[in-house]
Amino acid sequence: MIIIIPKQSSTSPPKNNFHQSAIISPSKSILNIGKGDLRKIWKSKQRNLKMDKLKVLNLYAGIGGNRKLWTDVDVTAVEMNPEIAAIYSDLYPQDKMIIGDAHAYLLEHFKDFDFIWASPPCPTHSRFNNLNQKNIKYPDMALYQEIIVLQHFFEGKYCIENVITYYDPLIKPFESNSHYFWANFKFRQFPNEKRGIRRQEHDFRYNRVGIDLSKYNLEIRFEKQIINNCVEPEIALHILNCPRGVMEAENINQPQLF
Ligand SMILES: C[S@@+](CC[C@H](N)C(=O)[O-])C[C@H]1O[C@@H](n2cnc3c(N)ncnc32)[C@H](O)[C@@H]1O
């Protein structure tokens, strides 16, 4: 006789059903459960799994260019700049916003999520910011610290995004759409785009990002900066959807048997 039971740790309550595989387990106590009951339990287990939203951690959230087209997700965002965080929260009121240090938050909480996106600051890595040899800064190693920790200890799917670096990257990235990405799954390679002269660049980015900031009356420089920081929503949607299919298939359709 078999029954489907949720997998639960004996020491801590489950945080999220998404990671809980349905288990078919022999048990003496359910010897008299018939096939009909079993089907009902299985169906309700599948329903529960389907209702749970993917738990996403969105680090260095900015105004959420990458977040814009994600649907059916339970997002925790971390952003250090309160003004930027306030705009993000206005655009995505359903997300939990943490104003604080994303680097520290990641280390403490990465195990609580199914999918992690991180866009650590790029100035110390970018080709543009490092043309000037008068003001040399160390590249910020937080980028590589995060990649290494996620590569080795995170059981979900992750994508870390940054610019194309002025030096040979220390860990091999995937280049797409004028970004470097470090991820533990495959996705499409979007072409790098020539965006024309700098004045056109802003209009190009504005159109691609499609977030209207006019109601916030921001200083034009600040507005340009936060739009330029955005990952194009279509690309981030594609990236989230790639592992999402695999995770949902694993969690819903392929219960472990033993
Ligand atoms: C490249 S932008 C993120 C863009 C975002 N992914 C998007 O698509 O809109 C990086 C953001 O990280 C924020 N930031 C920088 N250092 C941070 C830190 N230690 N913790 C949290 N946020 C930080 C900056 O204020 C900035 O908004």
The ligand as an ORCA input file, in Angstrom:
! r2SCAN-3c Opt
* xyz 0 1
  C      22.718     47.530    -11.716
  S      21.543     48.181    -10.594
  C      20.285     46.953    -10.606
  C      19.376     47.002    -11.774
  C      18.239     46.028    -11.740
  N      18.673     44.663    -11.833
  C      17.241     46.335    -12.846
  O      17.148     45.556    -13.822
  O      16.560     47.353    -12.755
  C      22.312     47.908     -9.051
  C      21.537     48.429     -7.863
  O      22.157     47.940     -6.682
  C      22.074     48.916     -5.672
  N      23.123     48.576     -4.694
  C      24.443     48.861     -4.741
  N      25.081     48.275     -3.720
  C      24.144     47.602     -3.013
  C      24.184     46.763     -1.876
  N      25.338     46.486     -1.241
  N      23.042     46.220     -1.432
  C      21.869     46.470     -2.060
  N      21.756     47.240     -3.154
  C      22.891     47.790     -3.630
  C      22.223     50.227     -6.393
  O      21.610     51.269     -5.649
  C      21.508     49.929     -7.710
  O      20.180     50.357     -7.657
*
